[in-house]
Amino acid sequence: MANEPRTLARRESNPQMLRPQSSAFLSPFSLLRDMTDWMDQVFEGSDMPITRGERVWAPAIEVRERDNNIVVCADLPGIDPKDVKVEVENNTLVIEGERKREQTEEREGFRRSERFYGNFFRAIPLPENVKADQAKADVRNGVLEVTIPVDQAHAHRKQIPIGNGPSQQQAQSTRSTAQK
């Protein structure tokens, strides 16, 4: 190592990252807002929690209707099902729980350990005609699937036909009436 030549390398900078976002750069509040935006960009996509409530993790949700059932799938990778609570309250499906993740890395004589903890909450509105007392929930490969039957006899759904707009005759008669 002592005989290796040392070289200096110029670090490339991202010009968009360094350019102020607001036109009032000299205002201390706009500068603070810009700095906050820059920090958000740095941590964007990171799994690192921001403790001041600016970013809260929430599971991805998919809602679909299948065979007269509402099916809600929530991605809960690495979360123990015992740490998740699922309930229906006032025609709303509530999925809440706690995410705990520990990450330990040991190499080259040092040890790094990080712990991520945090609560999550999702509320999904349901139609009035669900049979909440017959709901079922299963977890498979980190995906929570909640199936809630729908009472089709009490469905208040009506399909509305889509027209092509006013016909040519109506448009011409409206123009001729307006010209008189």
Stockholm file with secondary structure:
# STOCKHOLM 1.0

chainA/1-180         MANEPRTLARRESNPQMLRPQSSAFLSPFSLLRDMTDWMDQVFEGSDMPITRGERVWAPAIEVRERDNNIVVCADLPGIDPKDVKVEVENNTLVIEGERKREQTEEREGFRRSERFYGNFFRAIPLPENVKADQAKADVRNGVLEVTIPVDQAHAHRKQIPIGNGPSQQQAQSTRSTAQK
#=GR chainA/1-180 SS CTTSCCCCCCCCCCHHHHSCSSSCTTSHHHHHHHHHHHHHHHHTTCCCCBTTTTBCCCCCEEEEEETTEEEEEEECTTCCGGGEEEEEETTEEEEEEEEEEEEEEEETTEEEEEEEEEEEEEEEECCTTBCGGGCEEEEETTEEEEEEEBCGGGCCCCCCCCCCSSCHHHHHHHHHHHHC
#=GC SS_cons         CTTSCCCCCCCCCCHHHHSCSSSCTTSHHHHHHHHHHHHHHHHTTCCCCBTTTTBCCCCCEEEEEETTEEEEEEECTTCCGGGEEEEEETTEEEEEEEEEEEEEEEETTEEEEEEEEEEEEEEEECCTTBCGGGCEEEEETTEEEEEEEBCGGGCCCCCCCCCCSSCHHHHHHHHHHHHC
//
